[in-house]
Amino acid sequence: EYDIFGTIEGTVVDSETFEPIGYVSVDLSPGTKNVITSDDGKFVFDDLDAQQYSLSVHKNGYESNIRTVKVLSGETSTVIITIKKIND
């Protein structure tokens, strides 16, 4: 069976320490999908149409960040997104 959909697998990490960050909100655009990263900073969006997406990441105490990812049919795009801690 030919898979026309693609997948994005990602990890959100601290921009200075590169430690994975859990419980980060990741919004996919276009579309209305939203996921929260696991303890090890990982997230997955699957069954995506082949096109370009924006991933915007938000967590209290960190600056938001946006990454653009291209999804190809039947393939998994892997992305690492950094977010920077806001210094009080």
N, C-alpha and C positions, 0 to 999 in steps of 0.2 A: 504494500500500500504506500502510495506516494504521500509524503507529509508536506503539506503546503504551508504549514505554520513554522514559526521559529520561536526561540527561547532566549531570554536574557537571564544570565546568572551573574550575580554581583556580590561584592563585599564592600561594606562601608568601613573605612579606617580613619583613625586620627591623623591629621595632616603632619603632625610633628613626630609622634611615636610610631605611627603605622600599626598601632594596636587596633584590632577589630572592635567596633562599637555596636552593641546590641540595642534593641528597642528604638531604632531610628525609623521614622516614617519615610517611605519611598513612594512617590506618586508618579504614575506613568501617564505621559501625554503624547499624542492624543489618546483619548479613552478615559475611563473612570477607575482604572485599577489602582489599588493602593495596598501595599504590604508593609509589615513591620519586620525589621531585621531580627534574626535569631541571636542568641547569646554570642555566637561567634561572628556576628556582623553580616551574615549571609542572607541573601534574598533571591527569589526566582519569580520571573513572570513567564508563563508559558502560553501556548496557543495564540501567539501573536501573528498578525498579518505581517508580511514582509514589507517593511518600510522603515523610515527613520523615526525614532522616538526621543523624547526628552525625559530624563529621570530627574526629579527634584527631590532632594533629601532634606529633612528637617528633624532637629532634635533640640529640646531645651538646653541652653548653655553652649550651643554651637552655632556658628554661622551656617546658613543654608548654602547648598551648592546644587548646581544643575549640570548634568552631563548628557551629551547627545550620543545615541547608540543606533547603529544601523542593524536591522534584523533581516537575515536572508532566509528564504524558505528551507525548512528542514535542517537548519543549523542553529547552534547555540553561540550567542555572542557573550563573551565574558568581560566584565568591566569592574574596575576598582574605583570607588569614589572616595575622595578624601573630604573630611570636614574639619574645620578649625575651631578649636575651643575658644570661647569668648572669655577674655581675661577681665575679671571684675575690676 
